[in-house]
Amino acid sequence: MKKVSIIIPVYNTEKYLKRCFDSVIAQEYENLELVIINDGSIDNSEQIINEYKNKYPDLIRYYSKENTGVADTRNYGIEKANGEYVMFLDSDDYLDKALLKTLEEYINEDIELIKFKLQRVNEDGETLEIVPGATFEKTTGEEGFNKLYNTDVLLDSPCVYLIKKEIFEKNNLKFAVGTEHEDFGLIPFIIVLAKTMVSINFYGYYYIQSDNSITRNENYNKTIKKAYDALKHYDKAIKLIQKLYLSKLTKQNLKIYYTNAIILKAKELKLEEQAKFIKEIQKRKMAKNIKVRNIKQLVKRLLLSTNIKLYLQMK
């Protein structure tokens, strides 16, 4: 049985840790390890981690370091993981107890990338949103990406995948440290470089939408940083796309995916900052990334070339 490493970065989440850890301990999968990295927490997280480590010494591997952010902490976890597969679990979220048992048949088939689904819940575990997404049987990562890129809102979330660790190692892939949207810069390439992939209709990840969730309380300066960090990821992605041996269709769809994501970032900005951001879009001549496959795409490409503000109003 192949080993699975569940990587849990921890930063000041004492309120949620026990539920998070218990959800992993409850998994009915025999060859499992928790790789817990305390990213400089200053609350009681370390005390709780040590309690669990002492109780489950054969299951838990614990590391503590200075705060460097979630991207660096995930990279650290990948390096320390002993499993053939890795999974990422945020320390304020939790898993369905049947998740790994459900994924076991695909692990046994040596599928390199296994995608499952997520639901958003409140702090009492009550469902707020069932997040939809495409499902499909065994295919290549390229074909999987081409099925997902324009429909799946969680395509770039690392928390809804079980990933063969060697995809990171063979391709020298890491989360970009010091940036927002580090998932956006990495996960699409994890997908297209997977030799085999499935996407299943099992809601195995519970994302806690709390009153203090980042998505509800981020300040505008952070919104601006996210937009410009997304541009950095876009620039790196375009260069990497050119280097990879992928089909013409996959390269086109990757460019469309990254372009559409940048446009969405422009929509989140206020007028003055949006105008500056639009200049960055124009500088990169992103219109050429929109492939004309129907009338709507033709209109989009023309507007992206001539009137981006009008483009932003399109659905």
SVG drawing of the C-alpha trace seen along z (x, -y; Angstrom):
<svg xmlns="http://www.w3.org/2000/svg" viewBox="-26 -57 40 59">
<polyline fill="none" stroke="black" stroke-width="0.4" points="0.0,0.0 1.4,-3.4 2.1,-5.9 0.1,-9.2 1.5,-12.3 -1.0,-14.9 0.8,-18.2 -0.7,-20.7 0.8,-24.2 -0.2,-25.7 -0.3,-29.4 -2.3,-30.6 -5.3,-28.3 -5.6,-26.8 -9.4,-27.0 -9.6,-24.6 -6.6,-22.2 -8.3,-19.4 -11.1,-19.0 -8.5,-19.2 -6.2,-16.6 -9.1,-14.3 -10.4,-14.2 -7.0,-12.8 -6.7,-10.4 -10.2,-9.0 -9.1,-8.1 -9.4,-4.3 -6.2,-4.1 -3.3,-2.2 -0.2,-3.8 -0.6,-7.4 1.5,-10.2 0.7,-13.7 3.4,-16.2 2.7,-19.2 4.7,-22.4 4.2,-25.1 4.9,-28.3 5.8,-30.5 2.4,-30.4 2.2,-32.6 -1.0,-31.2 -1.4,-27.8 -1.1,-25.8 2.3,-24.3 0.9,-22.9 -2.0,-21.3 0.3,-19.8 2.6,-18.4 -0.4,-16.7 -1.3,-15.0 2.3,-14.1 2.8,-12.5 -0.5,-10.6 0.2,-9.5 4.0,-9.3 3.9,-6.8 1.5,-8.9 2.7,-12.5 5.9,-14.1 6.2,-17.6 8.4,-20.5 8.6,-24.0 10.1,-27.0 10.0,-30.8 7.0,-32.3 7.7,-32.4 4.2,-32.1 2.1,-29.2 3.9,-28.8 7.3,-28.3 5.7,-26.1 4.1,-23.8 7.4,-23.5 9.0,-22.6 6.3,-19.9 6.9,-18.4 10.6,-18.1 9.9,-16.4 7.1,-14.1 7.9,-10.4 4.8,-9.5 4.5,-8.6 1.5,-10.9 1.0,-14.2 -2.1,-16.1 -2.5,-19.6 -4.9,-20.4 -5.3,-23.9 -5.2,-23.8 -8.6,-25.5 -10.3,-23.0 -11.0,-19.2 -11.5,-16.1 -14.4,-13.7 -13.4,-10.5 -14.1,-8.4 -11.9,-10.4 -8.7,-8.3 -10.7,-5.1 -12.6,-6.5 -9.3,-7.4 -7.7,-4.1 -8.7,-2.4 -7.1,-5.2 -4.0,-5.1 -3.7,-1.3 -4.0,-2.1 -1.0,-4.5 -3.0,-7.4 -0.7,-10.4 -3.4,-13.1 -6.7,-12.5 -9.1,-15.4 -12.1,-15.4 -14.6,-18.0 -15.0,-20.7 -17.9,-22.1 -17.9,-25.2 -19.2,-24.9 -19.7,-27.2 -18.0,-26.7 -20.7,-24.3 -20.1,-22.1 -23.3,-23.1 -23.1,-23.2 -23.0,-26.7 -22.1,-25.7 -21.5,-22.5 -18.9,-23.6 -19.6,-21.9 -17.0,-20.7 -16.5,-18.3 -15.9,-14.6 -14.2,-12.2 -12.5,-8.8 -8.8,-8.1 -7.2,-10.4 -4.0,-12.4 -3.3,-15.5 -3.5,-17.5 -6.9,-16.2 -8.0,-16.7 -6.9,-20.4 -8.7,-20.9 -11.9,-19.6 -11.5,-21.8 -9.9,-25.1 -13.0,-27.1 -15.6,-25.6 -13.9,-24.5 -13.7,-27.4 -11.3,-25.4 -9.0,-24.3 -6.0,-25.9 -6.8,-25.0 -4.1,-22.5 -6.5,-21.2 -8.7,-19.2 -6.0,-17.0 -4.0,-13.9 -0.7,-14.4 2.1,-12.0 5.1,-13.6 7.4,-12.9 5.5,-15.4 7.0,-18.1 10.4,-16.5 10.8,-15.6 9.7,-19.0 11.3,-21.1 8.0,-22.6 7.4,-24.7 5.0,-27.2 6.2,-30.7 7.4,-32.1 6.5,-35.7 3.5,-36.0 -0.2,-35.9 -2.1,-33.4 0.9,-31.0 -1.6,-28.2 -2.6,-30.0 1.0,-30.0 1.6,-26.3 -1.4,-23.9 -2.3,-24.3 1.2,-23.0 0.9,-20.1 -2.2,-19.1 -0.9,-19.2 2.3,-17.4 0.5,-14.5 0.7,-11.4 -2.7,-10.2 -5.6,-11.9 -9.1,-11.3 -11.7,-13.7 -14.3,-12.1 -17.6,-13.2 -16.8,-12.9 -17.0,-15.9 -14.0,-15.0 -12.8,-18.5 -14.6,-20.8 -13.6,-24.5 -14.6,-26.4 -16.1,-29.8 -15.7,-31.6 -16.6,-35.1 -12.9,-36.0 -12.2,-34.3 -9.6,-36.0 -11.9,-36.1 -14.4,-38.2 -12.0,-40.6 -9.0,-41.3 -8.1,-45.0 -7.8,-46.7 -4.0,-46.9 -4.0,-43.2 -6.4,-43.1 -4.0,-45.3 -1.0,-43.0 -3.0,-39.9 -3.6,-41.5 0.0,-42.4 1.3,-39.1 -1.1,-37.4 0.6,-39.3 4.0,-37.9 2.5,-34.4 1.1,-35.1 4.5,-36.3 6.3,-33.1 3.5,-30.9 3.7,-32.2 7.5,-31.5 7.0,-28.0 4.2,-27.2 6.6,-27.9 9.2,-25.5 6.9,-22.5 6.1,-19.7 2.4,-20.1 -0.2,-20.0 -1.1,-23.2 -4.6,-23.0 -3.3,-22.7 -0.9,-25.6 -3.8,-27.7 -6.1,-26.8 -3.4,-27.5 -2.9,-31.0 -6.7,-31.5 -7.0,-30.4 -4.2,-32.7 -5.6,-35.6 -9.1,-35.2 -7.8,-35.1 -5.9,-38.4 -9.0,-40.0 -11.0,-38.9 -8.3,-40.6 -8.9,-43.8 -12.6,-43.7 -11.7,-43.7 -9.8,-47.0 -11.1,-50.6 -11.0,-52.9 -7.6,-54.6 -5.8,-51.4 -7.8,-49.5 -6.6,-52.0 -2.9,-51.3 -3.6,-47.6 -5.2,-47.8 -2.0,-49.4 -0.1,-46.3 -2.6,-44.1 -2.1,-46.1 1.6,-46.0 1.5,-42.2 -0.8,-42.1 -3.1,-39.5 -5.7,-39.8 -3.6,-37.4 -4.2,-34.7 -8.0,-34.7 -8.5,-32.1 -11.4,-32.7 -13.5,-29.5 -16.9,-31.2 -18.5,-34.7 -18.4,-35.5 -14.6,-34.8 -14.2,-37.0 -16.0,-39.9 -13.9,-39.3 -10.7,-39.4 -11.6,-42.6 -12.7,-44.3 -9.6,-43.2 -7.5,-44.8 -9.5,-48.0 -11.6,-48.7 -10.7,-46.7 -13.2,-48.6 -16.0,-47.4 -14.6,-43.9 -14.7,-43.9 -18.5,-44.4 -19.0,-41.2 -20.1,-38.0"/>
</svg>
